[in-house]
Amino acid sequence: MAIFRDGADLVVRFYDQAKEHTPAQLHDLVIANPGYGYLCLKFIGPDALLTGFLDEAVFATDALVLEAIDWVERLAPGAAGAYIPHHVRRFTSTSFVEYNGEY
């Protein structure tokens, strides 16, 4: 996972580290891996909204999605005691648009 912070707000990217590219791999044909989704926790005053999307192939059950939500909320000190409604969409990839350096 990668965590991006902007003040109290954060975005978490879920991905497989083994599939990430190294600088030496960024030449010629590059197949970029988009990961398994993102969750965004945005504070609005003392409360927050949690939104995002997660790959259904990895987050196959509601329990797994709720576990990810709980984990993200624990990353933010301001989340303790905050009202945090959430909407997380599970998606199934059907196609993609890609530029990989060759075609």
A tleap script that builds the chain and sets N, CA, C and O, in Angstrom:
source leaprc.protein.ff14SB
mol = sequence {
  NMET ALA ILE PHE ARG ASP GLY ALA ASP LEU
  VAL VAL ARG PHE TYR ASP GLN ALA LYS GLU
  HIE THR PRO ALA GLN LEU HIE ASP LEU VAL
  ILE ALA ASN PRO GLY TYR GLY TYR LEU CYS
  LEU LYS PHE ILE GLY PRO ASP ALA LEU LEU
  THR GLY PHE LEU ASP GLU ALA VAL PHE ALA
  THR ASP ALA LEU VAL LEU GLU ALA ILE ASP
  TRP VAL GLU ARG LEU ALA PRO GLY ALA ALA
  GLY ALA TYR ILE PRO HIE HIE VAL ARG ARG
  PHE THR SER THR SER PHE VAL GLU TYR ASN
  GLY GLU CTYR
}
set mol.1.N position { 0.827 -1.170 0.000 }
set mol.1.CA position { 0.000 0.000 0.000 }
set mol.1.C position { 0.877 1.241 0.000 }
set mol.1.O position { 1.984 1.253 0.538 }
set mol.2.N position { 0.353 2.265 -0.611 }
set mol.2.CA position { 1.012 3.564 -0.593 }
set mol.2.C position { 0.041 4.560 0.019 }
set mol.2.O position { -1.155 4.538 -0.271 }
set mol.3.N position { 0.563 5.427 0.863 }
set mol.3.CA position { -0.270 6.408 1.546 }
set mol.3.C position { 0.172 7.804 1.117 }
set mol.3.O position { 1.349 8.154 1.211 }
set mol.4.N position { -0.779 8.585 0.649 }
set mol.4.CA position { -0.525 9.960 0.233 }
set mol.4.C position { -1.297 10.870 1.173 }
set mol.4.O position { -2.498 10.684 1.372 }
set mol.5.N position { -0.616 11.855 1.754 }
set mol.5.CA position { -1.247 12.738 2.741 }
set mol.5.C position { -1.268 14.175 2.239 }
set mol.5.O position { -0.363 14.628 1.538 }
set mol.6.N position { -2.326 14.872 2.621 }
set mol.6.CA position { -2.460 16.306 2.386 }
set mol.6.C position { -3.112 16.873 3.639 }
set mol.6.O position { -4.337 16.871 3.764 }
set mol.7.N position { -2.304 17.351 4.552 }
set mol.7.CA position { -2.836 17.763 5.850 }
set mol.7.C position { -3.386 16.547 6.572 }
set mol.7.O position { -2.692 15.541 6.718 }
set mol.8.N position { -4.635 16.634 7.026 }
set mol.8.CA position { -5.266 15.495 7.705 }
set mol.8.C position { -5.842 14.484 6.726 }
set mol.8.O position { -6.088 13.336 7.095 }
set mol.9.N position { -6.064 14.904 5.464 }
set mol.9.CA position { -6.660 14.026 4.449 }
set mol.9.C position { -5.634 13.004 3.967 }
set mol.9.O position { -4.428 13.244 4.021 }
set mol.10.N position { -6.132 11.865 3.496 }
set mol.10.CA position { -5.217 10.884 2.930 }
set mol.10.C position { -5.879 10.052 1.850 }
set mol.10.O position { -7.097 9.878 1.823 }
set mol.11.N position { -5.045 9.547 0.968 }
set mol.11.CA position { -5.451 8.604 -0.074 }
set mol.11.C position { -4.552 7.384 0.079 }
set mol.11.O position { -3.335 7.504 0.214 }
set mol.12.N position { -5.166 6.223 0.056 }
set mol.12.CA position { -4.411 4.969 0.158 }
set mol.12.C position { -4.577 4.216 -1.142 }
set mol.12.O position { -5.697 3.986 -1.600 }
set mol.13.N position { -3.457 3.830 -1.739 }
set mol.13.CA position { -3.460 3.019 -2.957 }
set mol.13.C position { -3.121 1.586 -2.561 }
set mol.13.O position { -2.101 1.334 -1.920 }
set mol.14.N position { -3.981 0.653 -2.946 }
set mol.14.CA position { -3.765 -0.765 -2.673 }
set mol.14.C position { -3.149 -1.405 -3.916 }
set mol.14.O position { -3.692 -1.286 -5.014 }
set mol.15.N position { -2.017 -2.081 -3.742 }
set mol.15.CA position { -1.333 -2.694 -4.883 }
set mol.15.C position { -0.426 -3.824 -4.414 }
set mol.15.O position { -0.211 -4.012 -3.217 }
set mol.16.N position { 0.099 -4.568 -5.376 }
set mol.16.CA position { 1.033 -5.661 -5.108 }
set mol.16.C position { 2.441 -5.139 -5.364 }
set mol.16.O position { 2.797 -4.870 -6.511 }
set mol.17.N position { 3.238 -4.994 -4.329 }
set mol.17.CA position { 4.597 -4.452 -4.452 }
set mol.17.C position { 5.427 -5.237 -5.464 }
set mol.17.O position { 6.274 -4.661 -6.146 }
set mol.18.N position { 5.196 -6.536 -5.567 }
set mol.18.CA position { 5.972 -7.371 -6.488 }
set mol.18.C position { 5.719 -7.006 -7.954 }
set mol.18.O position { 6.533 -7.328 -8.820 }
set mol.19.N position { 4.602 -6.340 -8.237 }
set mol.19.CA position { 4.268 -5.971 -9.611 }
set mol.19.C position { 4.636 -4.525 -9.942 }
set mol.19.O position { 4.374 -4.063 -11.052 }
set mol.20.N position { 5.242 -3.806 -8.994 }
set mol.20.CA position { 5.641 -2.418 -9.227 }
set mol.20.C position { 6.943 -2.380 -10.033 }
set mol.20.O position { 7.788 -3.266 -9.904 }
set mol.21.N position { 7.090 -1.356 -10.856 }
set mol.21.CA position { 8.283 -1.209 -11.675 }
set mol.21.C position { 9.415 -0.533 -10.909 }
set mol.21.O position { 9.190 0.281 -10.014 }
set mol.22.N position { 10.629 -0.892 -11.288 }
set mol.22.CA position { 11.816 -0.196 -10.801 }
set mol.22.C position { 12.199 0.836 -11.866 }
set mol.22.O position { 11.744 0.730 -13.005 }
set mol.23.N position { 13.022 1.828 -11.526 }
set mol.23.CA position { 13.431 2.808 -12.540 }
set mol.23.C position { 14.062 2.163 -13.768 }
set mol.23.O position { 13.864 2.646 -14.883 }
set mol.24.N position { 14.811 1.091 -13.589 }
set mol.24.CA position { 15.475 0.429 -14.722 }
set mol.24.C position { 14.474 -0.218 -15.685 }
set mol.24.O position { 14.798 -0.463 -16.847 }
set mol.25.N position { 13.268 -0.491 -15.205 }
set mol.25.CA position { 12.263 -1.145 -16.045 }
set mol.25.C position { 11.462 -0.150 -16.890 }
set mol.25.O position { 10.700 -0.565 -17.763 }
set mol.26.N position { 11.618 1.133 -16.649 }
set mol.26.CA position { 10.822 2.130 -17.372 }
set mol.26.C position { 11.481 2.500 -18.691 }
set mol.26.O position { 12.009 3.602 -18.842 }
set mol.27.N position { 11.449 1.582 -19.636 }
set mol.27.CA position { 11.945 1.817 -20.986 }
set mol.27.C position { 11.223 0.855 -21.915 }
set mol.27.O position { 10.681 -0.162 -21.483 }
set mol.28.N position { 11.226 1.190 -23.176 }
set mol.28.CA position { 10.573 0.372 -24.194 }
set mol.28.C position { 9.140 0.010 -23.795 }
set mol.28.O position { 8.339 0.891 -23.482 }
set mol.29.N position { 8.824 -1.270 -23.807 }
set mol.29.CA position { 7.468 -1.741 -23.518 }
set mol.29.C position { 7.231 -1.778 -22.012 }
set mol.29.O position { 7.872 -2.550 -21.299 }
set mol.30.N position { 6.321 -0.954 -21.533 }
set mol.30.CA position { 6.009 -0.889 -20.099 }
set mol.30.C position { 4.529 -1.185 -19.918 }
set mol.30.O position { 3.681 -0.476 -20.461 }
set mol.31.N position { 4.221 -2.209 -19.171 }
set mol.31.CA position { 2.839 -2.518 -18.833 }
set mol.31.C position { 2.621 -2.021 -17.395 }
set mol.31.O position { 3.067 -2.653 -16.437 }
set mol.32.N position { 1.944 -0.901 -17.262 }
set mol.32.CA position { 1.730 -0.296 -15.946 }
set mol.32.C position { 0.602 -1.027 -15.224 }
set mol.32.O position { -0.459 -1.275 -15.796 }
set mol.33.N position { 0.844 -1.365 -13.972 }
set mol.33.CA position { -0.160 -2.057 -13.171 }
set mol.33.C position { -0.923 -1.031 -12.339 }
set mol.33.O position { -0.310 -0.326 -11.539 }
set mol.34.N position { -2.243 -0.925 -12.503 }
set mol.34.CA position { -2.997 0.094 -11.782 }
set mol.34.C position { -3.276 -0.240 -10.316 }
set mol.34.O position { -3.778 0.615 -9.587 }
set mol.35.N position { -2.972 -1.425 -9.875 }
set mol.35.CA position { -3.225 -1.790 -8.492 }
set mol.35.C position { -4.647 -2.274 -8.284 }
set mol.35.O position { -5.353 -2.611 -9.234 }
set mol.36.N position { -5.054 -2.302 -7.021 }
set mol.36.CA position { -6.346 -2.881 -6.644 }
set mol.36.C position { -7.366 -1.849 -6.191 }
set mol.36.O position { -8.472 -2.209 -5.786 }
set mol.37.N position { -7.011 -0.577 -6.252 }
set mol.37.CA position { -7.971 0.457 -5.911 }
set mol.37.C position { -7.423 1.496 -4.965 }
set mol.37.O position { -6.268 1.447 -4.543 }
set mol.38.N position { -8.292 2.445 -4.644 }
set mol.38.CA position { -7.929 3.579 -3.802 }
set mol.38.C position { -9.048 3.854 -2.802 }
set mol.38.O position { -10.225 3.652 -3.101 }
set mol.39.N position { -8.671 4.312 -1.627 }
set mol.39.CA position { -9.624 4.847 -0.669 }
set mol.39.C position { -9.141 6.239 -0.277 }
set mol.39.O position { -7.949 6.457 -0.059 }
set mol.40.N position { -10.081 7.176 -0.191 }
set mol.40.CA position { -9.767 8.560 0.136 }
set mol.40.C position { -10.534 8.957 1.391 }
set mol.40.O position { -11.754 8.807 1.459 }
set mol.41.N position { -9.808 9.464 2.380 }
set mol.41.CA position { -10.415 9.971 3.602 }
set mol.41.C position { -10.225 11.475 3.613 }
set mol.41.O position { -9.101 11.961 3.735 }
set mol.42.N position { -11.335 12.226 3.484 }
set mol.42.CA position { -11.285 13.681 3.405 }
set mol.42.C position { -12.023 14.270 4.583 }
set mol.42.O position { -13.211 14.016 4.779 }
set mol.43.N position { -11.302 15.069 5.376 }
set mol.43.CA position { -11.900 15.699 6.552 }
set mol.43.C position { -12.630 16.973 6.160 }
set mol.43.O position { -12.152 17.773 5.356 }
set mol.44.N position { -13.800 17.132 6.754 }
set mol.44.CA position { -14.629 18.320 6.576 }
set mol.44.C position { -14.980 18.766 7.990 }
set mol.44.O position { -15.905 18.239 8.609 }
set mol.45.N position { -14.231 19.742 8.491 }
set mol.45.CA position { -14.374 20.106 9.893 }
set mol.45.C position { -13.911 18.945 10.754 }
set mol.45.O position { -12.891 18.328 10.448 }
set mol.46.N position { -14.635 18.628 11.827 }
set mol.46.CA position { -14.214 17.533 12.707 }
set mol.46.C position { -14.599 16.149 12.181 }
set mol.46.O position { -14.164 15.135 12.727 }
set mol.47.N position { -15.407 16.104 11.130 }
set mol.47.CA position { -15.869 14.835 10.566 }
set mol.47.C position { -15.198 14.592 9.219 }
set mol.47.O position { -14.379 15.398 8.778 }
set mol.48.N position { -15.538 13.498 8.573 }
set mol.48.CA position { -14.863 13.152 7.325 }
set mol.48.C position { -15.775 12.314 6.436 }
set mol.48.O position { -16.791 11.780 6.879 }
set mol.49.N position { -15.383 12.216 5.179 }
set mol.49.CA position { -16.019 11.309 4.221 }
set mol.49.C position { -14.960 10.324 3.748 }
set mol.49.O position { -13.811 10.703 3.519 }
set mol.50.N position { -15.342 9.072 3.602 }
set mol.50.CA position { -14.440 8.066 3.064 }
set mol.50.C position { -15.074 7.513 1.796 }
set mol.50.O position { -16.178 6.969 1.827 }
set mol.51.N position { -14.363 7.659 0.678 }
set mol.51.CA position { -14.867 7.186 -0.604 }
set mol.51.C position { -13.763 6.425 -1.323 }
set mol.51.O position { -12.590 6.507 -0.959 }
set mol.52.N position { -14.158 5.690 -2.343 }
set mol.52.CA position { -13.151 5.019 -3.142 }
set mol.52.C position { -13.718 3.864 -3.931 }
set mol.52.O position { -14.928 3.646 -4.000 }
set mol.53.N position { -12.796 3.135 -4.523 }
set mol.53.CA position { -13.162 1.952 -5.289 }
set mol.53.C position { -12.094 0.895 -5.097 }
set mol.53.O position { -10.905 1.200 -5.010 }
set mol.54.N position { -12.538 -0.362 -5.031 }
set mol.54.CA position { -11.648 -1.493 -4.797 }
set mol.54.C position { -11.986 -2.617 -5.771 }
set mol.54.O position { -13.153 -2.853 -6.086 }
set mol.55.N position { -10.969 -3.294 -6.234 }
set mol.55.CA position { -11.111 -4.385 -7.194 }
set mol.55.C position { -11.812 -5.573 -6.532 }
set mol.55.O position { -11.350 -6.103 -5.521 }
set mol.56.N position { -12.927 -5.972 -7.120 }
set mol.56.CA position { -13.719 -7.072 -6.567 }
set mol.56.C position { -12.973 -8.407 -6.609 }
set mol.56.O position { -13.295 -9.312 -5.839 }
set mol.57.N position { -12.001 -8.541 -7.481 }
set mol.57.CA position { -11.222 -9.779 -7.531 }
set mol.57.C position { -10.370 -9.952 -6.274 }
set mol.57.O position { -10.035 -11.078 -5.905 }
set mol.58.N position { -10.017 -8.851 -5.615 }
set mol.58.CA position { -9.209 -8.892 -4.403 }
set mol.58.C position { -10.074 -8.677 -3.167 }
set mol.58.O position { -9.940 -9.393 -2.175 }
set mol.59.N position { -10.963 -7.688 -3.232 }
set mol.59.CA position { -11.857 -7.356 -2.117 }
set mol.59.C position { -13.224 -7.967 -2.419 }
set mol.59.O position { -14.186 -7.258 -2.714 }
set mol.60.N position { -13.290 -9.286 -2.340 }
set mol.60.CA position { -14.453 -10.037 -2.827 }
set mol.60.C position { -15.649 -10.016 -1.884 }
set mol.60.O position { -16.760 -10.343 -2.301 }
set mol.61.N position { -15.450 -9.642 -0.628 }
set mol.61.CA position { -16.558 -9.666 0.318 }
set mol.61.C position { -16.703 -8.308 1.004 }
set mol.61.O position { -15.773 -7.503 1.027 }
set mol.62.N position { -17.880 -8.076 1.556 }
set mol.62.CA position { -18.096 -6.858 2.330 }
set mol.62.C position { -17.131 -6.795 3.507 }
set mol.62.O position { -16.649 -5.719 3.862 }
set mol.63.N position { -16.848 -7.946 4.113 }
set mol.63.CA position { -15.949 -7.978 5.264 }
set mol.63.C position { -14.555 -7.467 4.899 }
set mol.63.O position { -13.935 -6.755 5.688 }
set mol.64.N position { -14.055 -7.822 3.709 }
set mol.64.CA position { -12.741 -7.341 3.281 }
set mol.64.C position { -12.762 -5.837 3.029 }
set mol.64.O position { -11.803 -5.138 3.356 }
set mol.65.N position { -13.842 -5.341 2.453 }
set mol.65.CA position { -13.966 -3.896 2.219 }
set mol.65.C position { -14.020 -3.168 3.555 }
set mol.65.O position { -13.345 -2.154 3.733 }
set mol.66.N position { -14.805 -3.667 4.488 }
set mol.66.CA position { -14.903 -3.024 5.805 }
set mol.66.C position { -13.579 -3.064 6.553 }
set mol.66.O position { -13.252 -2.129 7.283 }
set mol.67.N position { -12.815 -4.134 6.380 }
set mol.67.CA position { -11.488 -4.215 6.991 }
set mol.67.C position { -10.564 -3.134 6.422 }
set mol.67.O position { -9.810 -2.506 7.166 }
set mol.68.N position { -10.622 -2.917 5.110 }
set mol.68.CA position { -9.818 -1.861 4.483 }
set mol.68.C position { -10.246 -0.482 4.986 }
set mol.68.O position { -9.402 0.370 5.261 }
set mol.69.N position { -11.550 -0.266 5.106 }
set mol.69.CA position { -12.066 1.008 5.621 }
set mol.69.C position { -11.566 1.242 7.044 }
set mol.69.O position { -11.070 2.324 7.357 }
set mol.70.N position { -11.690 0.248 7.894 }
set mol.70.CA position { -11.225 0.374 9.276 }
set mol.70.C position { -9.729 0.677 9.329 }
set mol.70.O position { -9.285 1.500 10.129 }
set mol.71.N position { -8.964 0.016 8.483 }
set mol.71.CA position { -7.510 0.218 8.465 }
set mol.71.C position { -7.185 1.657 8.077 }
set mol.71.O position { -6.328 2.284 8.699 }
set mol.72.N position { -7.861 2.189 7.053 }
set mol.72.CA position { -7.619 3.568 6.623 }
set mol.72.C position { -8.005 4.536 7.743 }
set mol.72.O position { -7.276 5.491 8.009 }
set mol.73.N position { -9.119 4.305 8.385 }
set mol.73.CA position { -9.534 5.196 9.472 }
set mol.73.C position { -8.526 5.185 10.624 }
set mol.73.O position { -8.320 6.211 11.272 }
set mol.74.N position { -7.901 4.039 10.883 }
set mol.74.CA position { -6.898 3.972 11.951 }
set mol.74.C position { -5.620 4.731 11.589 }
set mol.74.O position { -4.849 5.091 12.479 }
set mol.75.N position { -5.387 4.976 10.320 }
set mol.75.CA position { -4.205 5.734 9.882 }
set mol.75.C position { -4.312 7.217 10.201 }
set mol.75.O position { -3.296 7.907 10.287 }
set mol.76.N position { -5.525 7.712 10.377 }
set mol.76.CA position { -5.757 9.146 10.570 }
set mol.76.C position { -6.082 9.427 12.031 }
set mol.76.O position { -7.127 9.001 12.523 }
set mol.77.N position { -5.200 10.139 12.730 }
set mol.77.CA position { -5.474 10.442 14.137 }
set mol.77.C position { -6.796 11.183 14.342 }
set mol.77.O position { -7.457 10.975 15.360 }
set mol.78.N position { -7.198 12.042 13.401 }
set mol.78.CA position { -8.429 12.802 13.539 }
set mol.78.C position { -9.691 11.981 13.361 }
set mol.78.O position { -10.791 12.484 13.588 }
set mol.79.N position { -9.554 10.732 12.959 }
set mol.79.CA position { -10.731 9.897 12.706 }
set mol.79.C position { -11.368 9.378 13.996 }
set mol.79.O position { -12.551 9.040 14.013 }
set mol.80.N position { -10.593 9.316 15.060 }
set mol.80.CA position { -11.131 8.811 16.334 }
set mol.80.C position { -12.258 9.731 16.795 }
set mol.80.O position { -12.033 10.919 17.027 }
set mol.81.N position { -13.440 9.200 16.926 }
set mol.81.CA position { -14.592 9.966 17.380 }
set mol.81.C position { -15.277 10.787 16.299 }
set mol.81.O position { -16.289 11.434 16.568 }
set mol.82.N position { -14.748 10.775 15.084 }
set mol.82.CA position { -15.353 11.538 13.986 }
set mol.82.C position { -16.513 10.757 13.369 }
set mol.82.O position { -16.527 9.526 13.377 }
set mol.83.N position { -17.472 11.490 12.842 }
set mol.83.CA position { -18.550 10.881 12.052 }
set mol.83.C position { -17.994 10.710 10.649 }
set mol.83.O position { -17.614 11.696 10.019 }
set mol.84.N position { -17.937 9.460 10.135 }
set mol.84.CA position { -17.317 9.186 8.833 }
set mol.84.C position { -18.230 8.297 8.000 }
set mol.84.O position { -18.075 7.075 8.011 }
set mol.85.N position { -19.182 8.889 7.277 }
set mol.85.CA position { -19.945 8.062 6.337 }
set mol.85.C position { -19.015 7.621 5.198 }
set mol.85.O position { -18.036 8.296 4.883 }
set mol.86.N position { -19.340 6.483 4.595 }
set mol.86.CA position { -18.476 5.999 3.517 }
set mol.86.C position { -19.298 5.439 2.353 }
set mol.86.O position { -20.437 4.999 2.512 }
set mol.87.N position { -18.673 5.477 1.194 }
set mol.87.CA position { -19.216 4.847 -0.014 }
set mol.87.C position { -18.014 4.301 -0.776 }
set mol.87.O position { -17.197 5.062 -1.294 }
set mol.88.N position { -17.916 2.983 -0.838 }
set mol.88.CA position { -16.815 2.329 -1.545 }
set mol.88.C position { -17.421 1.416 -2.597 }
set mol.88.O position { -18.226 0.536 -2.292 }
set mol.89.N position { -17.029 1.637 -3.812 }
set mol.89.CA position { -17.542 0.845 -4.930 }
set mol.89.C position { -16.559 -0.278 -5.239 }
set mol.89.O position { -15.363 -0.042 -5.409 }
set mol.90.N position { -17.079 -1.508 -5.309 }
set mol.90.CA position { -16.271 -2.623 -5.812 }
set mol.90.C position { -16.455 -2.666 -7.321 }
set mol.90.O position { -17.571 -2.537 -7.825 }
set mol.91.N position { -15.357 -2.846 -8.032 }
set mol.91.CA position { -15.442 -2.858 -9.489 }
set mol.91.C position { -14.859 -4.143 -10.050 }
set mol.91.O position { -14.027 -4.803 -9.427 }
set mol.92.N position { -15.320 -4.472 -11.240 }
set mol.92.CA position { -14.761 -5.560 -12.026 }
set mol.92.C position { -14.243 -4.944 -13.317 }
set mol.92.O position { -14.995 -4.300 -14.048 }
set mol.93.N position { -12.987 -5.134 -13.591 }
set mol.93.CA position { -12.380 -4.558 -14.788 }
set mol.93.C position { -12.909 -5.262 -16.034 }
set mol.93.O position { -12.889 -6.490 -16.120 }
set mol.94.N position { -13.379 -4.478 -16.995 }
set mol.94.CA position { -13.895 -5.054 -18.238 }
set mol.94.C position { -13.037 -4.688 -19.440 }
set mol.94.O position { -13.051 -5.387 -20.453 }
set mol.95.N position { -12.293 -3.598 -19.330 }
set mol.95.CA position { -11.400 -3.184 -20.413 }
set mol.95.C position { -10.450 -2.134 -19.863 }
set mol.95.O position { -10.534 -1.768 -18.691 }
set mol.96.N position { -9.549 -1.650 -20.707 }
set mol.96.CA position { -8.600 -0.628 -20.267 }
set mol.96.C position { -8.135 0.188 -21.449 }
set mol.96.O position { -8.291 -0.227 -22.597 }
set mol.97.N position { -7.573 1.330 -21.179 }
set mol.97.CA position { -6.947 2.192 -22.171 }
set mol.97.C position { -5.482 2.299 -21.752 }
set mol.97.O position { -5.190 2.553 -20.584 }
set mol.98.N position { -4.564 2.107 -22.693 }
set mol.98.CA position { -3.162 2.020 -22.308 }
set mol.98.C position { -2.256 2.624 -23.362 }
set mol.98.O position { -2.497 2.488 -24.562 }
set mol.99.N position { -1.224 3.286 -22.904 }
set mol.99.CA position { -0.071 3.668 -23.733 }
set mol.99.C position { 1.130 3.068 -23.055 }
set mol.99.O position { 1.360 3.340 -21.877 }
set mol.100.N position { 1.906 2.263 -23.749 }
set mol.100.CA position { 3.000 1.551 -23.102 }
set mol.100.C position { 4.377 1.861 -23.691 }
set mol.100.O position { 5.350 1.174 -23.379 }
set mol.101.N position { 4.467 2.875 -24.531 }
set mol.101.CA position { 5.765 3.245 -25.086 }
set mol.101.C position { 6.033 2.653 -26.457 }
set mol.101.O position { 6.945 3.114 -27.144 }
set mol.102.N position { 5.278 1.653 -26.884 }
set mol.102.CA position { 5.510 1.037 -28.190 }
set mol.102.C position { 4.323 1.193 -29.125 }
set mol.102.O position { 4.516 1.360 -30.330 }
set mol.103.N position { 3.140 1.145 -28.625 }
set mol.103.CA position { 1.968 1.292 -29.499 }
set mol.103.C position { 0.878 2.034 -28.804 }
set mol.103.O position { -0.186 2.254 -29.383 }
savepdb mol mol.pdb
quit
